[in-house]
Amino acid sequence: MKSLSKILLVASLMAVVSSPTLAHADGYISPFLGVNFGSSSGNGRMNVGADVGWMSAGILGLEGDFGYAPSFFGNAGTFGSNAVMDVMGNVVLAAPIGAKRGVSVRPYITAGVGVLRSTIDGTAGGSSISNSEAGLNAGAGATGFLSSHLGLRGDVRYFRNLTDNSSANNANVDFGAFHFWRASFGIVIRP
């Protein structure tokens, strides 16, 4: 959990330092709470994290998605301490409806690639399992701004690992078996 805090802190600082100074471009941070579904092991389990991004004056933006799902594979008594973490870089396409600053709504779609990391510590045999794989995500949602600096955001995203399942595959990229959906809700803070 400490490494996740460090990642979120560094990402937040990068967003603040690198956010454009133009009045029509928006940097933001959006901490969220979510729930996983669409996976037999992760169904109904909590997910927390933050999205840090930048939207241009038009419809295009960039975003970093950081999610952490403690006890993704079950409670600690059954599977030991376990978690799934995602770190994704996304492209965002959004349709601003209303004012550029102030009260407005912005529906969006997003997709990107990054890393999915799963860990299981202290299983019945005392061993630990850790796996970091390339992954992808895609989703849709909407942001509703209540003022120039504060809003609410909800979205649904699909996550899937990418693995090399065949030595005959020269590209070494294939869809893996690990996947889940995340529905999340959070606040949006922009400078």
Protein Blocks (a to p, Z undefined) as FASTA:
>chain_A
ZZmmmmmmmmmmmmmmmpcfbfkbccdddddddddehiaklgoiacdddddddddfblbc
cdddddddehklocfklnopaddddddddddddddedjfbdcddddddddddddddddde
hianopacddddddddddddddddfbfkbccddddddddddddfbfklmnlpacdfbdcd
dddddddddZZ
